[in-house]
């Protein structure tokens, strides 16, 4: 745990479990044909993991992902979020795992992030201002920040050696994965985004954009990792949405804004986060989880 924020789980000590992979937020543990995916409370910004975590964040990410896996009815990798269903050796860590972990099928990771944009924001807005296009998609002239796009667009990305997301064209994706798999992933991503947007809209939420990951198992394509969480998506409240401005979002924008207000040059190590910032961020994560899941 972080010394400065003892209520946030930023490190895991599970010595009897076999580590598979450690990401910025999640640890994966190997059980042969299954994995245990555990979400910590770590938070990253500008590709750096920050010294303080966000209390309860890992539980919220797991809760929100489970909600979407359940309601979307898409082929996915989730088996259970109940510790009683986990392998016996993992159950001794129930106090840490409960609520923040998910037993999943082990798949072959598709090495492309499947990004869908329904609104003009973030890097898409910057690209549009320069070129009138977003990741190769020609858009109508005269669009403003946060405008709804005529149709959602599929804009894949990969990770380069430095860990940054790098946008690629669908043509580049075809060269990397083949035409058949690319078509499946594009169609599935757009289908999931449209369905999720309808569900969120009924709850007063706009999904500006999001990214999905997929895995291959027995020739099938499964939705994996986190799904439509505040870490992977841009959520806006409908009653605060306004074209021409960057709408307030239910995510770590509070953290990004704070870091932008400091003299940090975005190279490691990042500065400490004040308690006020971690508390406000935790509140926004809880709020979007409550709005989406009704819990």
Secondary structure, DSSP 4 states (H G I P E B T S, - for coil): --TT-TTS------TTSPEEEE-SSEEEEE-SSEEEEEE-S--EETTEE-SS--TTHHHHHHHHHHHHHHHH---B-EEE--GGGS-GGGGGGHHHHTTTEEEEE--EE-SSBEEEEEE--HHHHHHHHHHSEETTEE--TT--TTPEEEEEEE--EEE-TTS-EEE--HHHHHHHH-HHHHHHHHHHHHHHHHHHHHHHHTTTEEEEEEEEEEEEETTEEEEES--S-TTTEEEEEGGG--TTS---BSSTHHHHHHHHTS---SSSSPPPPPHHHHHHHHHHHHHHHHHHH--
